[in-house]
Every structure is written in C-alpha cells, then in structure tokens.
Amino acid sequence: MNYLKLLKLKNKLYFTIEDAAAVFDIKPASAYVLCSRYVKKGIFIRLKKNFYILQQNWEILSDENFFKLSNFLQVPSYISFMTALSAYEVTTQVLRNFYESACIKRSVKFEQGQACFNYYKIKRKYYFSFEKKNGFFIATKEKAFVDMMYLYSFGKYKADLNSINIDALNKDKILEIVKVFPLKTKNAVKRICKI
C-alpha cells in the first residue's frame, strides 16, 4: 500500500475508480480491483457503485460533510424533512447519523455503518424552494416543513409534530409554498400551523 498516494485521496470527500486510477497511476480495471481489495481490508468504504470514501475520513465527518455526501449519493436531491428542520433548530428532535433528502428519481435508502441516507421521491412540481449552503443543497425551513407534511398527510412519513417549533417558521412563506400541493397536504398544514 502506498501511503503517499492514499494521502492524495484523503483530501477528497469521496472518490471514484477513475480518481483512484489517476492517483495510483494505473488503468481503471486495475483501480477497480484495488478499490475492491481496499474495501475488504477496511481502508475504503464503498457507499454505492463507484462511490468511495476513506475509512479514516468517514470517522471524522461533520454533519455538513454528510449533507454533501447525501447530495452526491442521489443526484439531484436536497436535504429536507426533519433533517433540515433539525439543522435549522426548528425541532427538538435530533437525528443522529440519519440524513433525509427529497429527490425526483426514486425513493431509496443507503446504509453504511451507523449512518443512513434516506431519499423520498417527490413530484417534480414540488421540487423547489431549496438553496445551496456551504457546498450542499438544503430546503428552506418552511419547505422542509411542507415536504414533511406532504408525506405525513398521505401516511408515508412518521413525525413527532409536537417537537416542531411552529413559531420559528414564516407562515406566509408556508402558505405560498403549499399552494401547489394537494388539498390533503394543505389541510394538514393549516391544521398544524393554525392558519
């Protein structure tokens, strides 16, 4: 194992077989074998096909880095639901090692060690009101709330609604966002927000 070459990967949040091939100066087919071996040895973690991270980096990742990984694991996606509400300190519910995102491709879950990346598919017309912060995409706090209520109103999401500080949300923004959502969601939002 060449530690100097591994150090070049240490500066990357994640890397691909092509990245490993470039760093180790080998062909992609050889890099694939190398990555497989290093995963077995516990040096690399394979999050999904052609998506790796160094084990030593994984152990020291911040929430922001996990948010970035969430965006990259499923493209396009943005952090939302209780994960975003927790990041904005709008809920007393703290989700440890559990990262929820909205996406438009398919609902899917990736698990690695203690971490779980959960993606909920929403319709393209509901895929808005998010922003890029510190290198990752995250819903506004009002949109994270509406996203959660959308799934909750259809029985597809469990949430402790009592843990949410409704007063920390802008109700006018919520009303604007929820306009395009189904009546069932609008009614649930109005009931919880008392608007």
C-alpha positions as CSV (number, residue, x, y, z in Angstrom):
1,M,0.0,0.0,0.0
2,N,1.4,3.4,-0.9
3,Y,0.5,5.8,1.9
4,L,1.7,8.9,0.0
5,K,-0.7,8.1,-2.8
6,L,-3.5,7.5,-0.3
7,L,-2.9,10.9,1.2
8,K,-4.0,12.4,-2.2
9,L,-7.4,10.7,-1.7
10,K,-7.5,12.0,1.9
11,N,-8.3,15.5,0.7
12,K,-11.3,14.3,-1.3
13,L,-14.7,13.9,0.4
14,Y,-15.4,11.0,-1.9
15,F,-13.8,9.5,-4.9
16,T,-14.4,7.2,-7.9
17,I,-12.5,4.4,-9.6
18,E,-11.3,6.9,-12.1
19,D,-9.9,9.1,-9.2
20,A,-8.1,6.1,-7.8
21,A,-6.7,5.2,-11.2
22,A,-5.3,8.7,-11.6
23,V,-3.8,8.8,-8.0
24,F,-2.2,5.3,-8.3
25,D,-1.3,5.8,-11.9
26,I,-3.0,2.6,-13.0
27,K,-5.7,1.6,-15.5
28,P,-9.4,1.8,-14.4
29,A,-9.7,-2.0,-14.5
30,S,-6.8,-2.3,-12.0
31,A,-8.2,0.5,-9.9
32,Y,-11.5,-1.4,-9.7
33,V,-9.6,-4.4,-8.3
34,L,-7.6,-2.1,-5.9
35,C,-10.7,-0.5,-4.6
36,S,-12.4,-3.9,-4.0
37,R,-9.4,-5.1,-2.1
38,Y,-9.1,-1.9,0.0
39,V,-12.8,-2.2,0.8
40,K,-12.3,-5.7,2.1
41,K,-9.3,-4.5,4.1
42,G,-11.4,-1.7,5.7
43,I,-9.3,1.1,4.1
44,F,-12.0,2.3,1.8
45,I,-15.8,2.4,2.3
46,R,-18.0,1.7,-0.7
47,L,-21.2,3.8,-0.4
48,K,-22.6,2.7,-3.7
49,K,-21.3,1.7,-7.1
50,N,-18.2,3.7,-8.0
51,F,-18.6,5.9,-4.9
52,Y,-15.9,5.5,-2.2
53,I,-14.6,7.3,0.9
54,L,-11.5,6.7,3.0
55,Q,-12.4,4.9,6.3
56,Q,-10.3,7.3,8.3
57,N,-12.2,10.3,6.7
58,W,-15.6,8.7,7.4
59,E,-14.9,8.6,11.2
60,I,-14.4,12.3,11.4
61,L,-17.1,13.7,9.0
62,S,-19.1,16.7,10.1
63,D,-22.9,17.0,9.5
64,E,-22.1,19.3,6.7
65,N,-19.9,16.7,5.0
66,F,-22.7,14.1,5.5
67,F,-25.1,16.6,3.9
68,K,-22.7,16.9,0.9
69,L,-22.5,13.2,0.6
70,S,-26.3,13.0,0.7
71,N,-26.4,15.3,-2.3
72,F,-23.9,13.2,-4.2
73,L,-25.3,9.8,-3.4
74,Q,-28.6,10.7,-5.2
75,V,-28.5,13.4,-7.8
76,P,-30.5,15.6,-7.9
77,S,-31.5,15.9,-4.2
78,Y,-31.6,18.3,-1.4
79,I,-31.6,17.9,2.4
80,S,-35.2,18.2,3.8
81,F,-37.8,16.9,6.2
82,M,-36.7,16.5,9.9
83,T,-33.0,16.5,9.0
84,A,-33.3,20.1,7.7
85,L,-35.6,21.2,10.5
86,S,-33.1,19.8,13.0
87,A,-30.3,21.7,11.2
88,Y,-32.3,24.9,11.4
89,E,-33.0,24.1,15.1
90,V,-36.8,24.3,14.5
91,T,-37.3,20.9,16.1
92,T,-36.2,19.4,19.4
93,Q,-35.9,16.1,17.7
94,V,-32.2,15.5,16.9
95,L,-31.5,12.9,14.2
96,R,-28.1,11.3,14.7
97,N,-26.5,9.7,11.7
98,F,-29.8,9.8,9.8
99,Y,-29.9,12.1,6.7
100,E,-33.2,12.7,4.8
101,S,-33.4,14.2,1.4
102,A,-36.1,15.0,-1.2
103,C,-35.4,13.7,-4.7
104,I,-37.2,13.3,-8.1
105,K,-35.8,9.9,-9.2
106,R,-36.8,7.2,-6.8
107,S,-37.2,6.6,-3.1
108,V,-34.1,4.7,-1.9
109,K,-32.0,4.1,1.3
110,F,-28.3,3.8,1.6
111,E,-26.9,2.5,4.9
112,Q,-23.3,2.4,5.9
113,G,-22.2,1.6,9.4
114,Q,-24.3,3.7,11.8
115,A,-25.3,6.2,9.0
116,C,-28.4,6.1,7.0
117,F,-29.2,8.2,3.9
118,N,-32.9,8.2,3.2
119,Y,-34.4,9.6,0.0
120,Y,-38.0,10.3,-0.6
121,K,-39.3,10.8,-4.1
122,I,-41.5,13.8,-4.7
123,K,-43.1,15.0,-7.9
124,R,-41.0,17.4,-10.0
125,K,-43.5,20.2,-9.5
126,Y,-42.8,20.1,-5.7
127,Y,-39.0,20.1,-6.2
128,F,-38.3,23.8,-5.4
129,S,-37.5,26.2,-2.6
130,F,-34.1,24.9,-1.6
131,E,-30.7,26.7,-1.7
132,K,-27.0,25.9,-1.7
133,K,-25.3,26.5,1.6
134,N,-21.7,25.6,2.4
135,G,-21.5,23.3,-0.6
136,F,-24.7,21.4,-0.2
137,F,-28.4,21.8,-1.2
138,I,-30.9,22.2,1.6
139,A,-34.6,23.1,1.7
140,T,-35.6,26.4,3.3
141,K,-37.0,25.6,6.7
142,E,-40.6,26.3,5.5
143,K,-40.1,24.0,2.5
144,A,-38.6,21.2,4.7
145,F,-41.8,21.5,6.9
146,V,-44.1,21.4,3.9
147,D,-42.2,18.4,2.4
148,M,-42.6,16.6,5.7
149,M,-46.3,17.4,5.9
150,Y,-46.8,16.3,2.3
151,L,-45.6,12.8,3.0
152,Y,-47.1,12.8,6.5
153,S,-50.6,13.8,5.1
154,F,-50.5,10.7,2.9
155,G,-49.3,8.3,5.7
156,K,-45.8,8.0,4.1
157,Y,-43.8,9.7,6.9
158,K,-43.8,9.5,10.7
159,A,-43.1,12.6,12.5
160,D,-43.3,14.0,16.1
161,L,-45.2,17.1,15.2
162,N,-45.1,18.3,18.8
163,S,-41.3,18.6,18.6
164,I,-41.6,21.3,15.9
165,N,-41.5,25.0,16.9
166,I,-44.1,26.3,14.5
167,D,-43.4,29.9,15.7
168,A,-39.9,29.6,14.2
169,L,-41.4,29.2,10.7
170,N,-42.7,32.0,8.5
171,K,-46.4,31.2,8.0
172,D,-46.8,33.4,4.9
173,K,-44.0,31.5,3.2
174,I,-45.6,28.2,4.2
175,L,-48.9,29.3,2.6
176,E,-47.1,30.4,-0.6
177,I,-45.2,27.0,-0.8
178,V,-48.2,24.8,0.0
179,K,-50.3,26.3,-2.8
180,V,-49.1,23.7,-5.4
181,F,-49.6,20.8,-3.0
182,P,-52.7,18.5,-2.8
183,L,-55.7,19.6,-0.7
184,K,-54.9,16.9,1.8
185,T,-51.5,18.4,2.5
186,K,-52.9,22.0,2.6
187,N,-55.4,21.0,5.2
188,A,-52.8,19.2,7.3
189,V,-50.5,22.2,7.2
190,K,-53.3,24.6,8.1
191,R,-54.4,22.4,11.0
192,I,-50.9,22.1,12.4
193,C,-50.0,25.8,11.8
194,K,-53.4,27.0,12.9
195,I,-53.7,29.2,9.8
